[in-house]
Amino acid sequence: LEVMTERLRREYNLTVKVGRPQVAYRETLTAQGTAEGRFVRQIGGHGHYGHVRLRVEPLPAGSGIECRNEARPLEVPSQFVPSVEQGAREACQVGPVAGYPLIDLRIVLTGGSCHEVDSSDVAFRAAGAMALNDAVERAKPILLEPYMVIEVTCPEECVGAIIADLSSRRGHMLELGIRGNGRVVPARVALAELFGYATTLRSLTSGRGTFSMQFSHYE
């Protein structure tokens, strides 16, 4: 990226604004939460009525977002259930802790009420979003950060310095290996601690170390 931005400046005379890399945090739940959302509005001469009750609960890591309908048809007619789900899923894009997307939770539609004339898809979508936001607030949400698996290949004499540096970056060391005449130092490290690591590695190994990394999990 630094090379490319320099080319933009030098070859195209562009002013480039460069910010620090950002970490893609996520949010999830640690408990169950229940809430209801009620949307009653008069818009353009038409009434809009939607009322739902939701329960949210945490799921194991990697489960994504699961939706389930346990409401009776008389409370939430089947044609409005997809609208409730849509509103709830849209609300999951902005979590309550720091505004990052929510992951690994189950959304259960448990009930609600409708109006035979004024109920609409718009109203139930809005009610679903309102209920989801309130339920998540009560479900003890937490922030998750991405962890990477990093593999450093370096000469034998640099292994100690590499391990010490990764440990200072909140790294969890894995089993050491051998590759050719060098050693492989694998670890799980928070992505936030790895920005600028290439420069540090060159310094620690006098330019003889290389590394690769890939996403592992959120923690």
Contacts in CASP RR format, 6 or more apart in sequence:
PFRMAT RR
TARGET T0000
AUTHOR 0000-0000-0000
METHOD contacts of the structure
MODEL  1
LEVMTERLRREYNLTVKVGRPQVAYRETLTAQGTAEGRFVRQIGGHGHYG
HVRLRVEPLPAGSGIECRNEARPLEVPSQFVPSVEQGAREACQVGPVAGY
PLIDLRIVLTGGSCHEVDSSDVAFRAAGAMALNDAVERAKPILLEPYMVI
EVTCPEECVGAIIADLSSRRGHMLELGIRGNGRVVPARVALAELFGYATT
LRSLTSGRGTFSMQFSHYE
1 18 0 8 1.000
5 16 0 8 1.000
5 18 0 8 1.000
8 14 0 8 1.000
8 16 0 8 1.000
9 15 0 8 1.000
9 16 0 8 1.000
20 195 0 8 1.000
21 195 0 8 1.000
23 145 0 8 1.000
23 146 0 8 1.000
23 191 0 8 1.000
23 192 0 8 1.000
24 100 0 8 1.000
24 146 0 8 1.000
25 98 0 8 1.000
25 100 0 8 1.000
25 143 0 8 1.000
25 144 0 8 1.000
25 145 0 8 1.000
25 146 0 8 1.000
26 100 0 8 1.000
26 101 0 8 1.000
26 102 0 8 1.000
26 103 0 8 1.000
26 143 0 8 1.000
26 144 0 8 1.000
26 146 0 8 1.000
26 218 0 8 1.000
27 95 0 8 1.000
27 96 0 8 1.000
27 97 0 8 1.000
27 98 0 8 1.000
27 99 0 8 1.000
27 100 0 8 1.000
27 101 0 8 1.000
27 102 0 8 1.000
27 103 0 8 1.000
27 141 0 8 1.000
27 142 0 8 1.000
27 143 0 8 1.000
27 144 0 8 1.000
28 58 0 8 1.000
28 102 0 8 1.000
28 103 0 8 1.000
28 104 0 8 1.000
28 105 0 8 1.000
28 141 0 8 1.000
28 142 0 8 1.000
28 144 0 8 1.000
28 218 0 8 1.000
29 56 0 8 1.000
29 57 0 8 1.000
29 58 0 8 1.000
29 102 0 8 1.000
29 104 0 8 1.000
29 105 0 8 1.000
29 136 0 8 1.000
29 139 0 8 1.000
29 140 0 8 1.000
29 141 0 8 1.000
29 142 0 8 1.000
30 58 0 8 1.000
30 139 0 8 1.000
30 140 0 8 1.000
30 141 0 8 1.000
30 142 0 8 1.000
31 57 0 8 1.000
31 58 0 8 1.000
31 138 0 8 1.000
31 139 0 8 1.000
31 140 0 8 1.000
32 55 0 8 1.000
32 56 0 8 1.000
32 57 0 8 1.000
32 58 0 8 1.000
32 139 0 8 1.000
33 55 0 8 1.000
33 56 0 8 1.000
33 57 0 8 1.000
33 135 0 8 1.000
33 136 0 8 1.000
33 138 0 8 1.000
33 139 0 8 1.000
34 53 0 8 1.000
34 54 0 8 1.000
34 55 0 8 1.000
34 56 0 8 1.000
34 110 0 8 1.000
34 135 0 8 1.000
34 138 0 8 1.000
35 53 0 8 1.000
35 54 0 8 1.000
35 131 0 8 1.000
35 132 0 8 1.000
35 133 0 8 1.000
35 134 0 8 1.000
35 135 0 8 1.000
35 137 0 8 1.000
35 138 0 8 1.000
36 51 0 8 1.000
36 52 0 8 1.000
36 53 0 8 1.000
36 54 0 8 1.000
36 112 0 8 1.000
36 131 0 8 1.000
36 134 0 8 1.000
37 50 0 8 1.000
37 51 0 8 1.000
37 52 0 8 1.000
37 53 0 8 1.000
37 54 0 8 1.000
37 127 0 8 1.000
37 128 0 8 1.000
37 130 0 8 1.000
37 131 0 8 1.000
37 134 0 8 1.000
38 50 0 8 1.000
38 51 0 8 1.000
38 127 0 8 1.000
38 130 0 8 1.000
39 48 0 8 1.000
39 49 0 8 1.000
39 50 0 8 1.000
39 51 0 8 1.000
39 123 0 8 1.000
39 124 0 8 1.000
39 126 0 8 1.000
39 127 0 8 1.000
39 130 0 8 1.000
40 48 0 8 1.000
40 49 0 8 1.000
40 50 0 8 1.000
40 123 0 8 1.000
41 47 0 8 1.000
41 48 0 8 1.000
41 123 0 8 1.000
42 48 0 8 1.000
46 118 0 8 1.000
46 120 0 8 1.000
47 117 0 8 1.000
47 118 0 8 1.000
47 120 0 8 1.000
48 118 0 8 1.000
48 119 0 8 1.000
48 120 0 8 1.000
48 122 0 8 1.000
48 123 0 8 1.000
48 126 0 8 1.000
49 114 0 8 1.000
49 115 0 8 1.000
49 118 0 8 1.000
49 119 0 8 1.000
49 120 0 8 1.000
49 123 0 8 1.000
50 80 0 8 1.000
50 113 0 8 1.000
50 114 0 8 1.000
50 115 0 8 1.000
50 119 0 8 1.000
50 120 0 8 1.000
50 123 0 8 1.000
50 124 0 8 1.000
50 126 0 8 1.000
50 127 0 8 1.000
51 112 0 8 1.000
51 113 0 8 1.000
51 114 0 8 1.000
51 127 0 8 1.000
52 71 0 8 1.000
52 76 0 8 1.000
52 84 0 8 1.000
52 109 0 8 1.000
52 111 0 8 1.000
52 112 0 8 1.000
52 124 0 8 1.000
52 127 0 8 1.000
52 128 0 8 1.000
52 131 0 8 1.000
53 71 0 8 1.000
53 109 0 8 1.000
53 110 0 8 1.000
53 111 0 8 1.000
53 112 0 8 1.000
53 131 0 8 1.000
54 88 0 8 1.000
54 107 0 8 1.000
54 108 0 8 1.000
54 109 0 8 1.000
54 110 0 8 1.000
54 128 0 8 1.000
54 131 0 8 1.000
54 132 0 8 1.000
54 135 0 8 1.000
55 107 0 8 1.000
55 108 0 8 1.000
55 110 0 8 1.000
55 135 0 8 1.000
56 105 0 8 1.000
56 106 0 8 1.000
56 107 0 8 1.000
56 108 0 8 1.000
56 132 0 8 1.000
56 135 0 8 1.000
56 136 0 8 1.000
56 139 0 8 1.000
57 105 0 8 1.000
57 106 0 8 1.000
57 108 0 8 1.000
57 139 0 8 1.000
58 104 0 8 1.000
58 105 0 8 1.000
58 106 0 8 1.000
58 139 0 8 1.000
59 66 0 8 1.000
59 104 0 8 1.000
59 105 0 8 1.000
59 106 0 8 1.000
60 104 0 8 1.000
61 104 0 8 1.000
61 217 0 8 1.000
61 218 0 8 1.000
62 103 0 8 1.000
62 104 0 8 1.000
63 104 0 8 1.000
64 103 0 8 1.000
64 104 0 8 1.000
64 105 0 8 1.000
65 89 0 8 1.000
65 92 0 8 1.000
65 102 0 8 1.000
65 103 0 8 1.000
65 104 0 8 1.000
65 105 0 8 1.000
65 106 0 8 1.000
65 107 0 8 1.000
66 105 0 8 1.000
66 106 0 8 1.000
66 107 0 8 1.000
67 85 0 8 1.000
67 88 0 8 1.000
67 89 0 8 1.000
67 106 0 8 1.000
67 107 0 8 1.000
67 108 0 8 1.000
67 109 0 8 1.000
68 106 0 8 1.000
68 107 0 8 1.000
68 108 0 8 1.000
68 109 0 8 1.000
69 76 0 8 1.000
69 81 0 8 1.000
69 108 0 8 1.000
69 109 0 8 1.000
70 108 0 8 1.000
70 109 0 8 1.000
70 110 0 8 1.000
70 111 0 8 1.000
71 81 0 8 1.000
71 109 0 8 1.000
71 110 0 8 1.000
71 111 0 8 1.000
71 112 0 8 1.000
72 111 0 8 1.000
75 111 0 8 1.000
75 112 0 8 1.000
75 113 0 8 1.000
75 114 0 8 1.000
76 84 0 8 1.000
76 109 0 8 1.000
76 111 0 8 1.000
76 112 0 8 1.000
76 113 0 8 1.000
76 114 0 8 1.000
76 124 0 8 1.000
77 114 0 8 1.000
77 119 0 8 1.000
80 114 0 8 1.000
80 119 0 8 1.000
80 121 0 8 1.000
80 124 0 8 1.000
81 109 0 8 1.000
83 121 0 8 1.000
83 122 0 8 1.000
83 124 0 8 1.000
83 125 0 8 1.000
84 109 0 8 1.000
84 124 0 8 1.000
84 125 0 8 1.000
84 127 0 8 1.000
84 128 0 8 1.000
85 107 0 8 1.000
85 109 0 8 1.000
86 125 0 8 1.000
87 125 0 8 1.000
87 126 0 8 1.000
87 128 0 8 1.000
87 129 0 8 1.000
87 132 0 8 1.000
88 107 0 8 1.000
88 128 0 8 1.000
88 129 0 8 1.000
88 131 0 8 1.000
88 132 0 8 1.000
89 107 0 8 1.000
90 125 0 8 1.000
90 129 0 8 1.000
91 128 0 8 1.000
91 129 0 8 1.000
91 130 0 8 1.000
91 132 0 8 1.000
91 133 0 8 1.000
91 136 0 8 1.000
92 101 0 8 1.000
92 102 0 8 1.000
92 105 0 8 1.000
92 132 0 8 1.000
93 101 0 8 1.000
93 102 0 8 1.000
94 100 0 8 1.000
94 101 0 8 1.000
95 101 0 8 1.000
95 102 0 8 1.000
95 136 0 8 1.000
95 141 0 8 1.000
96 133 0 8 1.000
96 136 0 8 1.000
96 137 0 8 1.000
96 141 0 8 1.000
97 141 0 8 1.000
97 142 0 8 1.000
97 143 0 8 1.000
98 143 0 8 1.000
100 143 0 8 1.000
102 136 0 8 1.000
102 141 0 8 1.000
103 144 0 8 1.000
103 218 0 8 1.000
105 136 0 8 1.000
105 139 0 8 1.000
107 132 0 8 1.000
144 218 0 8 1.000
144 219 0 8 1.000
145 190 0 8 1.000
145 191 0 8 1.000
145 192 0 8 1.000
145 218 0 8 1.000
145 219 0 8 1.000
146 190 0 8 1.000
146 191 0 8 1.000
146 215 0 8 1.000
146 216 0 8 1.000
146 217 0 8 1.000
146 218 0 8 1.000
147 188 0 8 1.000
147 189 0 8 1.000
147 190 0 8 1.000
147 191 0 8 1.000
147 215 0 8 1.000
147 216 0 8 1.000
147 217 0 8 1.000
147 218 0 8 1.000
147 219 0 8 1.000
148 188 0 8 1.000
148 189 0 8 1.000
148 190 0 8 1.000
148 191 0 8 1.000
148 194 0 8 1.000
148 213 0 8 1.000
148 214 0 8 1.000
148 215 0 8 1.000
148 216 0 8 1.000
149 174 0 8 1.000
149 186 0 8 1.000
149 187 0 8 1.000
149 188 0 8 1.000
149 213 0 8 1.000
149 214 0 8 1.000
149 215 0 8 1.000
149 216 0 8 1.000
150 166 0 8 1.000
150 186 0 8 1.000
150 187 0 8 1.000
150 188 0 8 1.000
150 189 0 8 1.000
150 194 0 8 1.000
150 197 0 8 1.000
150 211 0 8 1.000
150 212 0 8 1.000
150 213 0 8 1.000
151 184 0 8 1.000
151 185 0 8 1.000
151 186 0 8 1.000
151 211 0 8 1.000
151 212 0 8 1.000
151 213 0 8 1.000
152 162 0 8 1.000
152 166 0 8 1.000
152 184 0 8 1.000
152 185 0 8 1.000
152 186 0 8 1.000
152 187 0 8 1.000
152 201 0 8 1.000
152 209 0 8 1.000
152 210 0 8 1.000
152 211 0 8 1.000
153 179 0 8 1.000
153 182 0 8 1.000
153 183 0 8 1.000
153 184 0 8 1.000
153 185 0 8 1.000
153 209 0 8 1.000
153 210 0 8 1.000
153 211 0 8 1.000
154 162 0 8 1.000
154 182 0 8 1.000
154 183 0 8 1.000
154 185 0 8 1.000
154 201 0 8 1.000
154 204 0 8 1.000
154 205 0 8 1.000
154 208 0 8 1.000
154 209 0 8 1.000
154 210 0 8 1.000
155 181 0 8 1.000
155 182 0 8 1.000
155 183 0 8 1.000
155 205 0 8 1.000
155 208 0 8 1.000
155 209 0 8 1.000
156 182 0 8 1.000
156 183 0 8 1.000
158 204 0 8 1.000
158 205 0 8 1.000
158 208 0 8 1.000
158 209 0 8 1.000
159 176 0 8 1.000
159 183 0 8 1.000
159 185 0 8 1.000
161 204 0 8 1.000
161 205 0 8 1.000
162 185 0 8 1.000
162 201 0 8 1.000
162 204 0 8 1.000
162 205 0 8 1.000
163 173 0 8 1.000
163 185 0 8 1.000
165 200 0 8 1.000
165 204 0 8 1.000
166 173 0 8 1.000
166 185 0 8 1.000
166 187 0 8 1.000
166 189 0 8 1.000
167 173 0 8 1.000
169 189 0 8 1.000
169 190 0 8 1.000
169 193 0 8 1.000
169 194 0 8 1.000
169 197 0 8 1.000
170 189 0 8 1.000
170 190 0 8 1.000
170 193 0 8 1.000
171 187 0 8 1.000
171 188 0 8 1.000
171 189 0 8 1.000
171 190 0 8 1.000
171 193 0 8 1.000
172 187 0 8 1.000
172 188 0 8 1.000
172 189 0 8 1.000
173 185 0 8 1.000
173 186 0 8 1.000
173 187 0 8 1.000
174 186 0 8 1.000
174 187 0 8 1.000
174 188 0 8 1.000
175 186 0 8 1.000
176 183 0 8 1.000
176 184 0 8 1.000
176 185 0 8 1.000
176 186 0 8 1.000
177 183 0 8 1.000
177 184 0 8 1.000
177 185 0 8 1.000
177 186 0 8 1.000
178 184 0 8 1.000
188 216 0 8 1.000
189 213 0 8 1.000
190 219 0 8 1.000
194 213 0 8 1.000
197 211 0 8 1.000
198 211 0 8 1.000
201 207 0 8 1.000
201 209 0 8 1.000
201 210 0 8 1.000
201 211 0 8 1.000
202 209 0 8 1.000
END
